Amino acid sequence: MKLLVRNLSRQMTEHEIRVLFTEHGEVSVCNLVLDQETGLSKGFAFVEMPDAEQAKAAITALDQSTVQKSKIRVKLAKN
């Protein structure tokens, strides 16, 4: 399942996002979206988890949680 993670701290790294989601299951892909001109985070990412139950558990656990002083939002990504 592909998840959209929004409202991330601009300082958060792709590795930190992967570690956060790995606590809830296997992560196959983690893409932090960067600004092409500055190379800085745009504050959102896509995380793919192959197991649907683990992905749902991650959404339940992490949506509206505070990570690095930002209240993140996690939901299914629209393909």
mmCIF file of the N, C-alpha and C atoms, coordinates in Angstrom:
data_MODEL
# 
_entry.id   MODEL 
# 
loop_
_atom_site.group_PDB 
_atom_site.id 
_atom_site.type_symbol 
_atom_site.label_atom_id 
_atom_site.label_alt_id 
_atom_site.label_comp_id 
_atom_site.label_asym_id 
_atom_site.label_entity_id 
_atom_site.label_seq_id 
_atom_site.pdbx_PDB_ins_code 
_atom_site.Cartn_x 
_atom_site.Cartn_y 
_atom_site.Cartn_z 
_atom_site.occupancy 
_atom_site.B_iso_or_equiv 
_atom_site.pdbx_formal_charge 
_atom_site.auth_seq_id 
_atom_site.auth_comp_id 
_atom_site.auth_asym_id 
_atom_site.auth_atom_id 
_atom_site.pdbx_PDB_model_num 
ATOM 1   N N  . MET A 1 1  ? 0.844  -1.180 0.000  1.00 0.00 ? 1  MET A N  1 
ATOM 2   C CA . MET A 1 1  ? 0.000  0.000  0.000  1.00 0.00 ? 1  MET A CA 1 
ATOM 3   C C  . MET A 1 1  ? 0.887  1.239  0.000  1.00 0.00 ? 1  MET A C  1 
ATOM 4   N N  . LYS A 1 2  ? 0.490  2.206  -0.795 1.00 0.00 ? 2  LYS A N  1 
ATOM 5   C CA . LYS A 1 2  ? 1.244  3.450  -0.871 1.00 0.00 ? 2  LYS A CA 1 
ATOM 6   C C  . LYS A 1 2  ? 0.580  4.490  0.032  1.00 0.00 ? 2  LYS A C  1 
ATOM 7   N N  . LEU A 1 3  ? 1.373  5.055  0.923  1.00 0.00 ? 3  LEU A N  1 
ATOM 8   C CA . LEU A 1 3  ? 0.873  6.033  1.885  1.00 0.00 ? 3  LEU A CA 1 
ATOM 9   C C  . LEU A 1 3  ? 1.438  7.413  1.592  1.00 0.00 ? 3  LEU A C  1 
ATOM 10  N N  . LEU A 1 4  ? 0.636  8.427  1.845  1.00 0.00 ? 4  LEU A N  1 
ATOM 11  C CA . LEU A 1 4  ? 1.071  9.814  1.749  1.00 0.00 ? 4  LEU A CA 1 
ATOM 12  C C  . LEU A 1 4  ? 1.255  10.334 3.165  1.00 0.00 ? 4  LEU A C  1 
ATOM 13  N N  . VAL A 1 5  ? 2.436  10.887 3.420  1.00 0.00 ? 5  VAL A N  1 
ATOM 14  C CA . VAL A 1 5  ? 2.754  11.431 4.744  1.00 0.00 ? 5  VAL A CA 1 
ATOM 15  C C  . VAL A 1 5  ? 2.951  12.928 4.563  1.00 0.00 ? 5  VAL A C  1 
ATOM 16  N N  . ARG A 1 6  ? 2.115  13.725 5.238  1.00 0.00 ? 6  ARG A N  1 
ATOM 17  C CA . ARG A 1 6  ? 2.145  15.184 5.059  1.00 0.00 ? 6  ARG A CA 1 
ATOM 18  C C  . ARG A 1 6  ? 2.484  15.893 6.362  1.00 0.00 ? 6  ARG A C  1 
ATOM 19  N N  . ASN A 1 7  ? 2.849  17.160 6.206  1.00 0.00 ? 7  ASN A N  1 
ATOM 20  C CA . ASN A 1 7  ? 3.154  18.052 7.323  1.00 0.00 ? 7  ASN A CA 1 
ATOM 21  C C  . ASN A 1 7  ? 4.391  17.595 8.116  1.00 0.00 ? 7  ASN A C  1 
ATOM 22  N N  . LEU A 1 8  ? 5.360  17.050 7.393  1.00 0.00 ? 8  LEU A N  1 
ATOM 23  C CA . LEU A 1 8  ? 6.607  16.632 8.038  1.00 0.00 ? 8  LEU A CA 1 
ATOM 24  C C  . LEU A 1 8  ? 7.474  17.847 8.343  1.00 0.00 ? 8  LEU A C  1 
ATOM 25  N N  . SER A 1 9  ? 8.268  17.727 9.394  1.00 0.00 ? 9  SER A N  1 
ATOM 26  C CA . SER A 1 9  ? 9.268  18.748 9.689  1.00 0.00 ? 9  SER A CA 1 
ATOM 27  C C  . SER A 1 9  ? 10.196 18.843 8.486  1.00 0.00 ? 9  SER A C  1 
ATOM 28  N N  . ARG A 1 10 ? 10.562 20.060 8.090  1.00 0.00 ? 10 ARG A N  1 
ATOM 29  C CA . ARG A 1 10 ? 11.438 20.253 6.924  1.00 0.00 ? 10 ARG A CA 1 
ATOM 30  C C  . ARG A 1 10 ? 12.840 19.698 7.167  1.00 0.00 ? 10 ARG A C  1 
ATOM 31  N N  . GLN A 1 11 ? 13.185 19.439 8.435  1.00 0.00 ? 11 GLN A N  1 
ATOM 32  C CA . GLN A 1 11 ? 14.501 18.903 8.761  1.00 0.00 ? 11 GLN A CA 1 
ATOM 33  C C  . GLN A 1 11 ? 14.527 17.372 8.768  1.00 0.00 ? 11 GLN A C  1 
ATOM 34  N N  . MET A 1 12 ? 13.358 16.745 8.686  1.00 0.00 ? 12 MET A N  1 
ATOM 35  C CA . MET A 1 12 ? 13.296 15.291 8.768  1.00 0.00 ? 12 MET A CA 1 
ATOM 36  C C  . MET A 1 12 ? 13.886 14.656 7.508  1.00 0.00 ? 12 MET A C  1 
ATOM 37  N N  . THR A 1 13 ? 14.667 13.588 7.698  1.00 0.00 ? 13 THR A N  1 
ATOM 38  C CA . THR A 1 13 ? 15.315 12.922 6.571  1.00 0.00 ? 13 THR A CA 1 
ATOM 39  C C  . THR A 1 13 ? 14.516 11.702 6.120  1.00 0.00 ? 13 THR A C  1 
ATOM 40  N N  . GLU A 1 14 ? 14.824 11.240 4.913  1.00 0.00 ? 14 GLU A N  1 
ATOM 41  C CA . GLU A 1 14 ? 14.179 10.049 4.378  1.00 0.00 ? 14 GLU A CA 1 
ATOM 42  C C  . GLU A 1 14 ? 14.452 8.847  5.292  1.00 0.00 ? 14 GLU A C  1 
ATOM 43  N N  . HIS A 1 15 ? 15.669 8.751  5.807  1.00 0.00 ? 15 HIS A N  1 
ATOM 44  C CA . HIS A 1 15 ? 16.024 7.658  6.710  1.00 0.00 ? 15 HIS A CA 1 
ATOM 45  C C  . HIS A 1 15 ? 15.167 7.687  7.978  1.00 0.00 ? 15 HIS A C  1 
ATOM 46  N N  . GLU A 1 16 ? 14.959 8.867  8.550  1.00 0.00 ? 16 GLU A N  1 
ATOM 47  C CA . GLU A 1 16 ? 14.144 8.992  9.765  1.00 0.00 ? 16 GLU A CA 1 
ATOM 48  C C  . GLU A 1 16 ? 12.696 8.580  9.507  1.00 0.00 ? 16 GLU A C  1 
ATOM 49  N N  . ILE A 1 17 ? 12.182 8.911  8.327  1.00 0.00 ? 17 ILE A N  1 
ATOM 50  C CA . ILE A 1 17 ? 10.811 8.527  7.976  1.00 0.00 ? 17 ILE A CA 1 
ATOM 51  C C  . ILE A 1 17 ? 10.730 7.008  7.844  1.00 0.00 ? 17 ILE A C  1 
ATOM 52  N N  . ARG A 1 18 ? 11.714 6.426  7.183  1.00 0.00 ? 18 ARG A N  1 
ATOM 53  C CA . ARG A 1 18 ? 11.751 4.966  7.017  1.00 0.00 ? 18 ARG A CA 1 
ATOM 54  C C  . ARG A 1 18 ? 11.780 4.273  8.387  1.00 0.00 ? 18 ARG A C  1 
ATOM 55  N N  . VAL A 1 19 ? 12.619 4.763  9.288  1.00 0.00 ? 19 VAL A N  1 
ATOM 56  C CA . VAL A 1 19 ? 12.721 4.178  10.631 1.00 0.00 ? 19 VAL A CA 1 
ATOM 57  C C  . VAL A 1 19 ? 11.380 4.293  11.360 1.00 0.00 ? 19 VAL A C  1 
ATOM 58  N N  . LEU A 1 20 ? 10.725 5.442  11.254 1.00 0.00 ? 20 LEU A N  1 
ATOM 59  C CA . LEU A 1 20 ? 9.431  5.671  11.905 1.00 0.00 ? 20 LEU A CA 1 
ATOM 60  C C  . LEU A 1 20 ? 8.401  4.643  11.444 1.00 0.00 ? 20 LEU A C  1 
ATOM 61  N N  . PHE A 1 21 ? 8.338  4.390  10.140 1.00 0.00 ? 21 PHE A N  1 
ATOM 62  C CA . PHE A 1 21 ? 7.343  3.462  9.604  1.00 0.00 ? 21 PHE A CA 1 
ATOM 63  C C  . PHE A 1 21 ? 7.746  2.002  9.797  1.00 0.00 ? 21 PHE A C  1 
ATOM 64  N N  . THR A 1 22 ? 9.032  1.719  9.840  1.00 0.00 ? 22 THR A N  1 
ATOM 65  C CA . THR A 1 22 ? 9.503  0.350  10.040 1.00 0.00 ? 22 THR A CA 1 
ATOM 66  C C  . THR A 1 22 ? 9.085  -0.183 11.406 1.00 0.00 ? 22 THR A C  1 
ATOM 67  N N  . GLU A 1 23 ? 8.816  0.700  12.356 1.00 0.00 ? 23 GLU A N  1 
ATOM 68  C CA . GLU A 1 23 ? 8.323  0.276  13.669 1.00 0.00 ? 23 GLU A CA 1 
ATOM 69  C C  . GLU A 1 23 ? 6.962  -0.419 13.553 1.00 0.00 ? 23 GLU A C  1 
ATOM 70  N N  . HIS A 1 24 ? 6.270  -0.203 12.425 1.00 0.00 ? 24 HIS A N  1 
ATOM 71  C CA . HIS A 1 24 ? 4.925  -0.762 12.233 1.00 0.00 ? 24 HIS A CA 1 
ATOM 72  C C  . HIS A 1 24 ? 4.885  -1.846 11.165 1.00 0.00 ? 24 HIS A C  1 
ATOM 73  N N  . GLY A 1 25 ? 6.031  -2.118 10.530 1.00 0.00 ? 25 GLY A N  1 
ATOM 74  C CA . GLY A 1 25 ? 6.074  -3.171 9.515  1.00 0.00 ? 25 GLY A CA 1 
ATOM 75  C C  . GLY A 1 25 ? 7.145  -2.901 8.479  1.00 0.00 ? 25 GLY A C  1 
ATOM 76  N N  . GLU A 1 26 ? 7.146  -3.734 7.451  1.00 0.00 ? 26 GLU A N  1 
ATOM 77  C CA . GLU A 1 26 ? 8.142  -3.639 6.389  1.00 0.00 ? 26 GLU A CA 1 
ATOM 78  C C  . GLU A 1 26 ? 7.859  -2.446 5.479  1.00 0.00 ? 26 GLU A C  1 
ATOM 79  N N  . VAL A 1 27 ? 8.910  -1.695 5.161  1.00 0.00 ? 27 VAL A N  1 
ATOM 80  C CA . VAL A 1 27 ? 8.817  -0.562 4.233  1.00 0.00 ? 27 VAL A CA 1 
ATOM 81  C C  . VAL A 1 27 ? 9.615  -0.931 2.987  1.00 0.00 ? 27 VAL A C  1 
ATOM 82  N N  . SER A 1 28 ? 8.947  -0.952 1.822  1.00 0.00 ? 28 SER A N  1 
ATOM 83  C CA . SER A 1 28 ? 9.644  -1.301 0.587  1.00 0.00 ? 28 SER A CA 1 
ATOM 84  C C  . SER A 1 28 ? 10.217 -0.066 -0.099 1.00 0.00 ? 28 SER A C  1 
ATOM 85  N N  . VAL A 1 29 ? 9.504  1.064  -0.012 1.00 0.00 ? 29 VAL A N  1 
ATOM 86  C CA . VAL A 1 29 ? 9.957  2.305  -0.652 1.00 0.00 ? 29 VAL A CA 1 
ATOM 87  C C  . VAL A 1 29 ? 9.633  3.480  0.260  1.00 0.00 ? 29 VAL A C  1 
ATOM 88  N N  . CYS A 1 30 ? 10.576 4.418  0.333  1.00 0.00 ? 30 CYS A N  1 
ATOM 89  C CA . CYS A 1 30 ? 10.345 5.668  1.064  1.00 0.00 ? 30 CYS A CA 1 
ATOM 90  C C  . CYS A 1 30 ? 10.928 6.798  0.230  1.00 0.00 ? 30 CYS A C  1 
ATOM 91  N N  . ASN A 1 31 ? 10.064 7.720  -0.193 1.00 0.00 ? 31 ASN A N  1 
ATOM 92  C CA . ASN A 1 31 ? 10.512 8.846  -1.013 1.00 0.00 ? 31 ASN A CA 1 
ATOM 93  C C  . ASN A 1 31 ? 10.113 10.167 -0.365 1.00 0.00 ? 31 ASN A C  1 
ATOM 94  N N  . LEU A 1 32 ? 11.102 10.886 0.133  1.00 0.00 ? 32 LEU A N  1 
ATOM 95  C CA . LEU A 1 32 ? 10.887 12.233 0.650  1.00 0.00 ? 32 LEU A CA 1 
ATOM 96  C C  . LEU A 1 32 ? 10.923 13.173 -0.542 1.00 0.00 ? 32 LEU A C  1 
ATOM 97  N N  . VAL A 1 33 ? 9.899  13.990 -0.711 1.00 0.00 ? 33 VAL A N  1 
ATOM 98  C CA . VAL A 1 33 ? 9.816  14.890 -1.855 1.00 0.00 ? 33 VAL A CA 1 
ATOM 99  C C  . VAL A 1 33 ? 10.634 16.142 -1.567 1.00 0.00 ? 33 VAL A C  1 
ATOM 100 N N  . LEU A 1 34 ? 11.577 16.422 -2.492 1.00 0.00 ? 34 LEU A N  1 
ATOM 101 C CA . LEU A 1 34 ? 12.478 17.563 -2.341 1.00 0.00 ? 34 LEU A CA 1 
ATOM 102 C C  . LEU A 1 34 ? 12.196 18.615 -3.398 1.00 0.00 ? 34 LEU A C  1 
ATOM 103 N N  . ASP A 1 35 ? 12.442 19.869 -3.060 1.00 0.00 ? 35 ASP A N  1 
ATOM 104 C CA . ASP A 1 35 ? 12.346 20.971 -4.002 1.00 0.00 ? 35 ASP A CA 1 
ATOM 105 C C  . ASP A 1 35 ? 13.498 20.828 -4.995 1.00 0.00 ? 35 ASP A C  1 
ATOM 106 N N  . GLN A 1 36 ? 13.210 20.853 -6.282 1.00 0.00 ? 36 GLN A N  1 
ATOM 107 C CA . GLN A 1 36 ? 14.248 20.644 -7.300 1.00 0.00 ? 36 GLN A CA 1 
ATOM 108 C C  . GLN A 1 36 ? 15.303 21.739 -7.308 1.00 0.00 ? 36 GLN A C  1 
ATOM 109 N N  . GLU A 1 37 ? 14.913 22.955 -6.991 1.00 0.00 ? 37 GLU A N  1 
ATOM 110 C CA . GLU A 1 37 ? 15.872 24.065 -7.039 1.00 0.00 ? 37 GLU A CA 1 
ATOM 111 C C  . GLU A 1 37 ? 16.741 24.152 -5.795 1.00 0.00 ? 37 GLU A C  1 
ATOM 112 N N  . THR A 1 38 ? 16.136 23.949 -4.611 1.00 0.00 ? 38 THR A N  1 
ATOM 113 C CA . THR A 1 38 ? 16.898 24.134 -3.366 1.00 0.00 ? 38 THR A CA 1 
ATOM 114 C C  . THR A 1 38 ? 17.410 22.820 -2.787 1.00 0.00 ? 38 THR A C  1 
ATOM 115 N N  . GLY A 1 39 ? 16.784 21.705 -3.167 1.00 0.00 ? 39 GLY A N  1 
ATOM 116 C CA . GLY A 1 39 ? 17.174 20.416 -2.602 1.00 0.00 ? 39 GLY A CA 1 
ATOM 117 C C  . GLY A 1 39 ? 16.639 20.194 -1.195 1.00 0.00 ? 39 GLY A C  1 
ATOM 118 N N  . LEU A 1 40 ? 15.803 21.116 -0.712 1.00 0.00 ? 40 LEU A N  1 
ATOM 119 C CA . LEU A 1 40 ? 15.238 21.015 0.634  1.00 0.00 ? 40 LEU A CA 1 
ATOM 120 C C  . LEU A 1 40 ? 13.899 20.285 0.598  1.00 0.00 ? 40 LEU A C  1 
ATOM 121 N N  . SER A 1 41 ? 13.537 19.702 1.726  1.00 0.00 ? 41 SER A N  1 
ATOM 122 C CA . SER A 1 41 ? 12.281 18.969 1.853  1.00 0.00 ? 41 SER A CA 1 
ATOM 123 C C  . SER A 1 41 ? 11.086 19.875 1.599  1.00 0.00 ? 41 SER A C  1 
ATOM 124 N N  . LYS A 1 42 ? 10.073 19.321 0.940  1.00 0.00 ? 42 LYS A N  1 
ATOM 125 C CA . LYS A 1 42 ? 8.812  20.035 0.742  1.00 0.00 ? 42 LYS A CA 1 
ATOM 126 C C  . LYS A 1 42 ? 7.818  19.711 1.856  1.00 0.00 ? 42 LYS A C  1 
ATOM 127 N N  . GLY A 1 43 ? 8.228  18.836 2.792  1.00 0.00 ? 43 GLY A N  1 
ATOM 128 C CA . GLY A 1 43 ? 7.379  18.546 3.941  1.00 0.00 ? 43 GLY A CA 1 
ATOM 129 C C  . GLY A 1 43 ? 6.415  17.394 3.751  1.00 0.00 ? 43 GLY A C  1 
ATOM 130 N N  . PHE A 1 44 ? 6.612  16.607 2.682  1.00 0.00 ? 44 PHE A N  1 
ATOM 131 C CA . PHE A 1 44 ? 5.775  15.418 2.538  1.00 0.00 ? 44 PHE A CA 1 
ATOM 132 C C  . PHE A 1 44 ? 6.566  14.303 1.879  1.00 0.00 ? 44 PHE A C  1 
ATOM 133 N N  . ALA A 1 45 ? 6.054  13.074 2.038  1.00 0.00 ? 45 ALA A N  1 
ATOM 134 C CA . ALA A 1 45 ? 6.746  11.903 1.522  1.00 0.00 ? 45 ALA A CA 1 
ATOM 135 C C  . ALA A 1 45 ? 5.740  10.821 1.156  1.00 0.00 ? 45 ALA A C  1 
ATOM 136 N N  . PHE A 1 46 ? 6.222  9.859  0.379  1.00 0.00 ? 46 PHE A N  1 
ATOM 137 C CA . PHE A 1 46 ? 5.442  8.671  0.047  1.00 0.00 ? 46 PHE A CA 1 
ATOM 138 C C  . PHE A 1 46 ? 6.157  7.468  0.644  1.00 0.00 ? 46 PHE A C  1 
ATOM 139 N N  . VAL A 1 47 ? 5.403  6.615  1.304  1.00 0.00 ? 47 VAL A N  1 
ATOM 140 C CA . VAL A 1 47 ? 5.944  5.398  1.913  1.00 0.00 ? 47 VAL A CA 1 
ATOM 141 C C  . VAL A 1 47 ? 5.130  4.225  1.378  1.00 0.00 ? 47 VAL A C  1 
ATOM 142 N N  . GLU A 1 48 ? 5.826  3.196  0.888  1.00 0.00 ? 48 GLU A N  1 
ATOM 143 C CA . GLU A 1 48 ? 5.137  2.005  0.404  1.00 0.00 ? 48 GLU A CA 1 
ATOM 144 C C  . GLU A 1 48 ? 5.417  0.843  1.345  1.00 0.00 ? 48 GLU A C  1 
ATOM 145 N N  . MET A 1 49 ? 4.322  0.210  1.775  1.00 0.00 ? 49 MET A N  1 
ATOM 146 C CA . MET A 1 49 ? 4.407  -0.948 2.660  1.00 0.00 ? 49 MET A CA 1 
ATOM 147 C C  . MET A 1 49 ? 3.685  -2.102 1.967  1.00 0.00 ? 49 MET A C  1 
ATOM 148 N N  . PRO A 1 50 ? 4.396  -3.226 1.715  1.00 0.00 ? 50 PRO A N  1 
ATOM 149 C CA . PRO A 1 50 ? 3.783  -4.329 0.967  1.00 0.00 ? 50 PRO A CA 1 
ATOM 150 C C  . PRO A 1 50 ? 2.640  -5.039 1.693  1.00 0.00 ? 50 PRO A C  1 
ATOM 151 N N  . ASP A 1 51 ? 2.639  -5.026 3.016  1.00 0.00 ? 51 ASP A N  1 
ATOM 152 C CA . ASP A 1 51 ? 1.599  -5.700 3.791  1.00 0.00 ? 51 ASP A CA 1 
ATOM 153 C C  . ASP A 1 51 ? 0.495  -4.705 4.152  1.00 0.00 ? 51 ASP A C  1 
ATOM 154 N N  . ALA A 1 52 ? -0.710 -4.953 3.652  1.00 0.00 ? 52 ALA A N  1 
ATOM 155 C CA . ALA A 1 52 ? -1.829 -4.022 3.866  1.00 0.00 ? 52 ALA A CA 1 
ATOM 156 C C  . ALA A 1 52 ? -2.162 -3.844 5.340  1.00 0.00 ? 52 ALA A C  1 
ATOM 157 N N  . GLU A 1 53 ? -2.112 -4.922 6.117  1.00 0.00 ? 53 GLU A N  1 
ATOM 158 C CA . GLU A 1 53 ? -2.434 -4.825 7.545  1.00 0.00 ? 53 GLU A CA 1 
ATOM 159 C C  . GLU A 1 53 ? -1.403 -3.959 8.282  1.00 0.00 ? 53 GLU A C  1 
ATOM 160 N N  . GLN A 1 54 ? -0.141 -4.111 7.929  1.00 0.00 ? 54 GLN A N  1 
ATOM 161 C CA . GLN A 1 54 ? 0.903  -3.296 8.551  1.00 0.00 ? 54 GLN A CA 1 
ATOM 162 C C  . GLN A 1 54 ? 0.734  -1.836 8.161  1.00 0.00 ? 54 GLN A C  1 
ATOM 163 N N  . ALA A 1 55 ? 0.368  -1.591 6.905  1.00 0.00 ? 55 ALA A N  1 
ATOM 164 C CA . ALA A 1 55 ? 0.154  -0.213 6.441  1.00 0.00 ? 55 ALA A CA 1 
ATOM 165 C C  . ALA A 1 55 ? -1.006 0.434  7.197  1.00 0.00 ? 55 ALA A C  1 
ATOM 166 N N  . LYS A 1 56 ? -2.092 -0.321 7.375  1.00 0.00 ? 56 LYS A N  1 
ATOM 167 C CA . LYS A 1 56 ? -3.244 0.203  8.114  1.00 0.00 ? 56 LYS A CA 1 
ATOM 168 C C  . LYS A 1 56 ? -2.866 0.481  9.567  1.00 0.00 ? 56 LYS A C  1 
ATOM 169 N N  . ALA A 1 57 ? -2.043 -0.396 10.145 1.00 0.00 ? 57 ALA A N  1 
ATOM 170 C CA . ALA A 1 57 ? -1.585 -0.185 11.524 1.00 0.00 ? 57 ALA A CA 1 
ATOM 171 C C  . ALA A 1 57 ? -0.732 1.085  11.614 1.00 0.00 ? 57 ALA A C  1 
ATOM 172 N N  . ALA A 1 58 ? 0.099  1.317  10.612 1.00 0.00 ? 58 ALA A N  1 
ATOM 173 C CA . ALA A 1 58 ? 0.935  2.523  10.593 1.00 0.00 ? 58 ALA A CA 1 
ATOM 174 C C  . ALA A 1 58 ? 0.069  3.778  10.484 1.00 0.00 ? 58 ALA A C  1 
ATOM 175 N N  . ILE A 1 59 ? -0.961 3.725  9.642  1.00 0.00 ? 59 ILE A N  1 
ATOM 176 C CA . ILE A 1 59 ? -1.866 4.876  9.509  1.00 0.00 ? 59 ILE A CA 1 
ATOM 177 C C  . ILE A 1 59 ? -2.529 5.164  10.855 1.00 0.00 ? 59 ILE A C  1 
ATOM 178 N N  . THR A 1 60 ? -3.065 4.118  11.482 1.00 0.00 ? 60 THR A N  1 
ATOM 179 C CA . THR A 1 60 ? -3.750 4.277  12.768 1.00 0.00 ? 60 THR A CA 1 
ATOM 180 C C  . THR A 1 60 ? -2.811 4.852  13.835 1.00 0.00 ? 60 THR A C  1 
ATOM 181 N N  . ALA A 1 61 ? -1.596 4.340  13.880 1.00 0.00 ? 61 ALA A N  1 
ATOM 182 C CA . ALA A 1 61 ? -0.653 4.755  14.921 1.00 0.00 ? 61 ALA A CA 1 
ATOM 183 C C  . ALA A 1 61 ? -0.056 6.137  14.673 1.00 0.00 ? 61 ALA A C  1 
ATOM 184 N N  . LEU A 1 62 ? 0.177  6.477  13.411 1.00 0.00 ? 62 LEU A N  1 
ATOM 185 C CA . LEU A 1 62 ? 0.954  7.693  13.128 1.00 0.00 ? 62 LEU A CA 1 
ATOM 186 C C  . LEU A 1 62 ? 0.135  8.904  12.687 1.00 0.00 ? 62 LEU A C  1 
ATOM 187 N N  . ASP A 1 63 ? -1.060 8.697  12.138 1.00 0.00 ? 63 ASP A N  1 
ATOM 188 C CA . ASP A 1 63 ? -1.862 9.844  11.703 1.00 0.00 ? 63 ASP A CA 1 
ATOM 189 C C  . ASP A 1 63 ? -2.189 10.739 12.895 1.00 0.00 ? 63 ASP A C  1 
ATOM 190 N N  . GLN A 1 64 ? -1.942 12.021 12.743 1.00 0.00 ? 64 GLN A N  1 
ATOM 191 C CA . GLN A 1 64 ? -2.165 13.047 13.769 1.00 0.00 ? 64 GLN A CA 1 
ATOM 192 C C  . GLN A 1 64 ? -1.189 12.941 14.944 1.00 0.00 ? 64 GLN A C  1 
ATOM 193 N N  . SER A 1 65 ? -0.113 12.171 14.783 1.00 0.00 ? 65 SER A N  1 
ATOM 194 C CA . SER A 1 65 ? 0.887  12.090 15.849 1.00 0.00 ? 65 SER A CA 1 
ATOM 195 C C  . SER A 1 65 ? 1.910  13.219 15.668 1.00 0.00 ? 65 SER A C  1 
ATOM 196 N N  . THR A 1 66 ? 2.579  13.564 16.744 1.00 0.00 ? 66 THR A N  1 
ATOM 197 C CA . THR A 1 66 ? 3.578  14.627 16.685 1.00 0.00 ? 66 THR A CA 1 
ATOM 198 C C  . THR A 1 66 ? 4.963  14.019 16.532 1.00 0.00 ? 66 THR A C  1 
ATOM 199 N N  . VAL A 1 67 ? 5.635  14.414 15.457 1.00 0.00 ? 67 VAL A N  1 
ATOM 200 C CA . VAL A 1 67 ? 6.980  13.933 15.149 1.00 0.00 ? 67 VAL A CA 1 
ATOM 201 C C  . VAL A 1 67 ? 7.850  15.163 14.876 1.00 0.00 ? 67 VAL A C  1 
ATOM 202 N N  . GLN A 1 68 ? 8.898  15.323 15.646 1.00 0.00 ? 68 GLN A N  1 
ATOM 203 C CA . GLN A 1 68 ? 9.799  16.485 15.536 1.00 0.00 ? 68 GLN A CA 1 
ATOM 204 C C  . GLN A 1 68 ? 9.004  17.799 15.545 1.00 0.00 ? 68 GLN A C  1 
ATOM 205 N N  . LYS A 1 69 ? 8.100  17.909 16.498 1.00 0.00 ? 69 LYS A N  1 
ATOM 206 C CA . LYS A 1 69 ? 7.291  19.109 16.739 1.00 0.00 ? 69 LYS A CA 1 
ATOM 207 C C  . LYS A 1 69 ? 6.281  19.430 15.632 1.00 0.00 ? 69 LYS A C  1 
ATOM 208 N N  . SER A 1 70 ? 6.039  18.480 14.728 1.00 0.00 ? 70 SER A N  1 
ATOM 209 C CA . SER A 1 70 ? 5.036  18.666 13.676 1.00 0.00 ? 70 SER A CA 1 
ATOM 210 C C  . SER A 1 70 ? 3.981  17.579 13.796 1.00 0.00 ? 70 SER A C  1 
ATOM 211 N N  . LYS A 1 71 ? 2.713  17.964 13.712 1.00 0.00 ? 71 LYS A N  1 
ATOM 212 C CA . LYS A 1 71 ? 1.630  16.981 13.744 1.00 0.00 ? 71 LYS A CA 1 
ATOM 213 C C  . LYS A 1 71 ? 1.462  16.449 12.319 1.00 0.00 ? 71 LYS A C  1 
ATOM 214 N N  . ILE A 1 72 ? 1.918  15.215 12.107 1.00 0.00 ? 72 ILE A N  1 
ATOM 215 C CA . ILE A 1 72 ? 1.891  14.656 10.759 1.00 0.00 ? 72 ILE A CA 1 
ATOM 216 C C  . ILE A 1 72 ? 0.540  14.054 10.428 1.00 0.00 ? 72 ILE A C  1 
ATOM 217 N N  . ARG A 1 73 ? 0.292  13.932 9.129  1.00 0.00 ? 73 ARG A N  1 
ATOM 218 C CA . ARG A 1 73 ? -0.930 13.305 8.645  1.00 0.00 ? 73 ARG A CA 1 
ATOM 219 C C  . ARG A 1 73 ? -0.530 12.148 7.728  1.00 0.00 ? 73 ARG A C  1 
ATOM 220 N N  . VAL A 1 74 ? -1.146 11.008 7.922  1.00 0.00 ? 74 VAL A N  1 
ATOM 221 C CA . VAL A 1 74 ? -0.842 9.808  7.144  1.00 0.00 ? 74 VAL A CA 1 
ATOM 222 C C  . VAL A 1 74 ? -2.138 9.256  6.594  1.00 0.00 ? 74 VAL A C  1 
ATOM 223 N N  . LYS A 1 75 ? -2.160 9.017  5.277  1.00 0.00 ? 75 LYS A N  1 
ATOM 224 C CA . LYS A 1 75 ? -3.351 8.440  4.643  1.00 0.00 ? 75 LYS A CA 1 
ATOM 225 C C  . LYS A 1 75 ? -2.933 7.652  3.403  1.00 0.00 ? 75 LYS A C  1 
ATOM 226 N N  . LEU A 1 76 ? -3.870 6.910  2.845  1.00 0.00 ? 76 LEU A N  1 
ATOM 227 C CA . LEU A 1 76 ? -3.607 6.207  1.596  1.00 0.00 ? 76 LEU A CA 1 
ATOM 228 C C  . LEU A 1 76 ? -3.349 7.218  0.494  1.00 0.00 ? 76 LEU A C  1 
ATOM 229 N N  . ALA A 1 77 ? -2.344 6.949  -0.313 1.00 0.00 ? 77 ALA A N  1 
ATOM 230 C CA . ALA A 1 77 ? -2.047 7.833  -1.445 1.00 0.00 ? 77 ALA A CA 1 
ATOM 231 C C  . ALA A 1 77 ? -2.967 7.469  -2.602 1.00 0.00 ? 77 ALA A C  1 
ATOM 232 N N  . LYS A 1 78 ? -3.393 8.472  -3.350 1.00 0.00 ? 78 LYS A N  1 
ATOM 233 C CA . LYS A 1 78 ? -4.186 8.225  -4.547 1.00 0.00 ? 78 LYS A CA 1 
ATOM 234 C C  . LYS A 1 78 ? -3.212 7.989  -5.687 1.00 0.00 ? 78 LYS A C  1 
ATOM 235 N N  . ASN A 1 79 ? -3.394 6.896  -6.389 1.00 0.00 ? 79 ASN A N  1 
ATOM 236 C CA . ASN A 1 79 ? -2.457 6.562  -7.479 1.00 0.00 ? 79 ASN A CA 1 
ATOM 237 C C  . ASN A 1 79 ? -2.782 7.304  -8.746 1.00 0.00 ? 79 ASN A C  1 
# 
